[in-house]
């Protein structure tokens, strides 16, 4: 198993290209199950989770071919062509689904198109309870009969799904995406209230419209879907990854560097931009992305609370904590989305951070500098927070269990080293 070795203290300078959003690409790939015509997706990132979803779709009879890339020799913007001609297999097996929670997104489209779906209960990062019961209860409102047997969700709708008014009791991104896809082929009108507003949800809705779906309210918390008999093929470019954007923005800030993030969009990350700006980070738009620099003065502490979009994303909480660990003054970081997402705190403290957790909040008192140490990654975003800490720490940082990183960051070491970081992957 590989590890990552970092010798910190080098300001990052240069250009990093932001890839397509993993959290948009996965539901878009699942949407291919809704039609027997080809769905062509461009700007797909080269990540372990994308490969897992491709394998799962192939298991379900989808023909998956890579039509090349949009620049970068296969490293940037891959293009997938997905054609779901054969729908005879409606079972998503445990061996694939356990690797990635987003696998449950095949449930809605497969059920809507074939009337049956058998999907293993999902896996993914161990960051707390992320129940799929919201997905299941909402699908039942559309007329599905659902049973849980031997670790599998067995959903049936032999006579098709029927439109309904679904009010989510809490905001759920995956639940919104599953129901949005299912509702496109349901008979009648479906209204989704308290729907997730994330840019990745809007990106899925726009792709579904390109496939022939009728959807109003895209980007709002209430979407209305008029069911159609069938959808057709389409071509769609995946939206840029706002989490990758925020992560590399923090890499520039934490090292006192100056990075241009090609393809980054400030409108997708307004809450992160606000926090970084208040901490003393300079962010400006360029002709093809964003420039992020921290060249004048020290960082300042800033408070933040994770919330559903457009609030501060939970997927940026670990990264901002690494930044606040070396900012002047104290910061309070409150996590409201997942109850077990402070597992990076002990590892940051091993590097000299001063962090105290009180329930759902962490008090971060900035220190003059971090020190390199051997640490262990516990989940995807915790992994990259340790990379960020290592970039600014004195001495060597050795990060174990970095396979988490490969699920969400494409060529991370290459992108950072090209901008001056001393970082490399080493075998155990």
N, C-alpha and C positions, 0 to 999 in steps of 0.2 A: 504493500500500500504506500502510495507516495506521500511525501510531506513537502511543505513549502518553507524555504529558508530565506530570511530577509535580513539584510544589514541596513539598518535605518539611518535617517538623518540626511537624506538627499532630497532637495526640493525637486518636484516634478515639473518639467517644462516640455511642451510639445502639443501634439494633437492626438486625440483618441476618437475613433469612430464609434458611435452608439448604435447597437444592433436593434433588431426588432424585439418587441416585448415578449418574453416567455409567457407571461400571464395572459397575453392576448392571443398568442400563437396556438396555445393548447386548445382552448374552446373553438377557435377557427378551424383547427384540424378536425375536431369532433363534428363540426357542422357538415363535413363532407358526407356523413352518414344520411343526411336528409335528402339526397338526390342521387340518381344513377348517372348523372352527367358529371364531368370533371370540374373540380374546384381547384383553381391554381392560386397558390399563396406565395407571394414573394416577400423578401426581407425576413425570412425565417432564421433565427439564430441557431448556431451549431452547438447544441447543448444536450446533455444526457437525457433531460426530461422530454425533449423533442424526439429523440430517438426512441424512448420508451413509448410515447404516444403513437409514433409511426408503427412500431411493432404490434401494439395493441390493435390499431386499425387494420393492419394486415391480417391479424388473427380473426378479425371480424369480416374479412372478405374485401377490404378496400385495397385497390391497386395503388401503390405508392411509388412514384418515380421522381427523381430529382432532375429538373430541367436545366440545371446549371446554376450559376450564381450571378448576382448583379454587380459583381466587382470584388476582387480580393482573392481570387484563386480558391473559392470554396469557403473562405473565412468570413465573408460578409454577405449577408443578404441572399441566402440560398433560396431557390425556387422549388417548391414541391407541387406536384400534380397528383391529386387524390381523386380516385374514381370508385364509388361504392356500387358496383354492379351486382355483386353476389351478397345477398343479405340472409343466406341460409343459416349462418352461425350467429346466434344472438347471445352468446355467453362470453363475458369478459373475465378471463381466468385470474385467480388469486396471484399466480406467479408474476403477472405483469402489473396488476392493479396495486399490489402491495408496495411497489416501488415508488408510487407517485399518487398523491391524493387527487390530482386533477383527472385521473382516469375515470372518476365517477361521472364526468361530463359526457360520456357516451350514452348514459342512461336515457336522458330526455330525447335526443334525436333518434336513437334506435327504437325506443318505445313508440314514438310518434309515427315512424315510417313502417315498422313491421308489426306493431301490436304486441311485441314481447321483448323483454330485455332481462337478462340474468347477469348481474354485475357483482363481483366480489366487493365486500366492504373495503374501502380504500386505506392506503398507508400514506407515507410522506414524512415530513419533518416532525419530530416529537416536541412540538411547541404548544401543546395543550389541546383541549377538547375542541374539535371542529366537527360537530355532529352533522350527519347528512339527513337527519330527520326532517329538517326544514324543506329539503328537496322532495322527500317522499310524501310529506303531508300535502305539499302544494300539487304534486302530480296526482294525488288521490282526488283533489278538488277538480281536476280535469277528467276524472272518471276512471283513473287507473286503479287496479286492484294490486296491492303490494303485500308480499309476505317475505319474512326474513328466515331463510333456511340454511343451516350449516355455513354461516358466514357469507352468504350471498343474498343480494337483493333480487327478488323475483317479481318483476312488474309485468302486468298484463293489461291490455286494452284491446280485446279482440274486435270490438265494434268501433274502434277509433277513439281518440281523445275528443272531449267536448270543451268548448270555451267556458271560462268562469272568471269571477273576480277573485284574485288571489291577493291577500294582504299578508305580507311577510311580517311576522312578529318582531323580527330584528333584521337588520341589513345583512344579506348574505350574497356575496359575489357569485360563488358557484351555484347557489340556488337560483339566483336571477338568470344566470346563463343557461342552466338546464331547462328552466321553464320557458325562457325566451325561445329556445330552439324547438322545444316540444310544441309550443303554442302556434308556431308557424304552420303546422300541418293539422292542428286541431280544427274541428268544425265550429264555425261561429266566432264570436269575439272573446278575447281574453284580455283582462286588465290586470297588470302587475303593479300593486301599490307598495310603497316603501321599498322599491327596487333599488339595487345598488347603482350608483352613478359613476363608478370608476371609468376612466377612459377606455379600458380594455373591454368593458361591457358595451360601451358605445361603438367600439370598433367592430365587435361581433355583430351588433345590430345593423351597422352599415353594410357589412358583408352579406347578411341575410337579405337585406333589401336588394342588393345587387343580384341575389339569387332568385328574386321574385317575391319575397315576403312583403307584407304590408304592415308597417310598424310606425306608430306615432309616439312622440314624446321621448325620442332618443336623447340621452344625456340628462334626463330628468328622473325624479323618483317615481313617476307614474308613466308606464308604457302601455299602449293599447295595440294589440295585435289582431288583425283580421286573418283568420285561418284561410289557407289556400289548399287546393287539391294536391299540388306538387310544386317543387322548386326545381330550378335548372342550374346549370353550371355558371361559374363566374370567375373573374380574376380580381384579386384583392392584395394590397400591400399591407403588411402588418405594421401597426403603429410603433414609433420608437419607444424603447424601454425607459420609462421614467425612473425606475429603481436603479438601473445601471447608470443613468444620468446623474442621479443624486449621489451614488456611491463614488463616482469619479470626481464629482464636484467636491466632495469631502476629502478625497485624496489630494486634490490641489490645495485645499484649505489647511489640512492637517500638516502638510509638509512645507507650507509657506511657498507654494509653487504657483504656476501660471499655465493653465491648460485650456485648449480649445476643444470643445466637445462637438464634433461634427454630427449633425442629424438631431441633436438634442432640441427639445421644445420646452420653453419656459411655461407655456400655458398648460402643460400636463403636470407640472410640478410646482404650482404656485405656493403651496403651503411650505414646501421644503425651501424654496427660494426665499420666502419671508424669514424663516428661522436662520438660514445661513447669512442673509444680509444683516439681520439684527446682531449676529455674532461677529460682524466685521469682515465678512467675505464679500469681495466685489464680483458681481455677476452682470454681464452685459450680453446683449444679442449681437451676433455676427451675421454675415450674409448666409451662412450655412449651418448655424447652430448657436452655441453659447460659449462665451469666454468666462472662465472662473479663475480668480486670482486672490491670493492673500499675501500681499507684498508690503503693506503698510501697517505696522503696529501689531499688537498681540490680539488673539481671539478673545471674545467676551462671552461669558456664560449666557445661556438663553434657555428659557423654560419651554417645554412642549408636551402635548398630550396626543397620543394616537387616537384617531377617529376615522370612521368611514369617509370616503372621498366626498367632498373636497378637503377634508381634514388631513392632518399629518399621517402619512401611511405607516402602518405597523411594520412594513418591510424595510423602513428606513430607521427604525428606532435604535437598533444595535449600532448602526454606523454613526448616528448623531451622538450616541453616548461616547463612542471612542473620541470624537472631536471635542466634546465638552470636557473630557478627562484632562485635556491640556489647555483649556480656556481659563482666563482669569475669572475668579469669583465662583459662585455656586450656581448650579442648574438643577431644576426638578424635571424629571422625565417620568410621565405617567402613561402606563400601558392599559388601554381599555378594551382591546380586541381579543388578545389571547392571555390566558392566566399563567402561562408557564414560559414567558419569553424573556426572562432575565438570566438565562443560563450562561451568557457570555460574561456576566459581572464577575464571578470568581476568577475567570481567566484574565480579564483586564486588570483586576486587582493584583494578580501575580506579576504583572508588568509595572506595578507601582501606582495604579489609579486609586483614587480615594472615592469609593462609591458605597453608599449604604442603602439597602433596600428596605422599604417599609410598605408591606402589602403590595399594592399595584404601582407604587411610586419608587423611584430611585433618586436619591440626593447625590449629585456628582459635584465634588469640590475639586476644582482644577488644580493640577500640580504643575511644577516647572517643566517636567519632562518624564517620559516613560523609559523603562529599561527593558532590553530584550530578555526574553525568557522562553522556555519550552511550554507551549500551551496546547489545548485540545479544542477543536471545533465541535460544536454540538448540533448545529443546524446550519442551513444555507446562509442566512443573513448574519448569524453569529460568526460564521467562518470569515466573512469578509470584514467584519468589524475588527477581528484580530489582525488581518492583513493591514488594515488602515493604521492600527496601533503600531504594528511592526515597522511601517514606513517612517514613522516619526521617532521611534524608540532608539535609544543609544545601544549599540551592540547588536547581537544576533537574536533574532526571534525565529523559533522553529515551531511550525503549526502542524499538528497531527490531525488525521481524519479529514483531509481536504477534499475527499470525494464529494462532500456536500457542495463545494464551490462549483464543481463541474455541472451541477444541476441548474445553475442560474447565471454563471458568468462565462462568457466565451473568450478563450485565450487571454485570461486575466494577466498572467505573468508576462506574456508577450507585449500586451498593451502598456503595462506599467514600465517594463524594462526599456521599451522604446522611448520613454519619456524621462529616463534617467534613474529609475529605481534599481537597486541591487537586489533582485529577487529571482529565485529559481526553484524549480521542482526537483526534489531529491528522493531517491528510494530509501526505504527504511533500512 
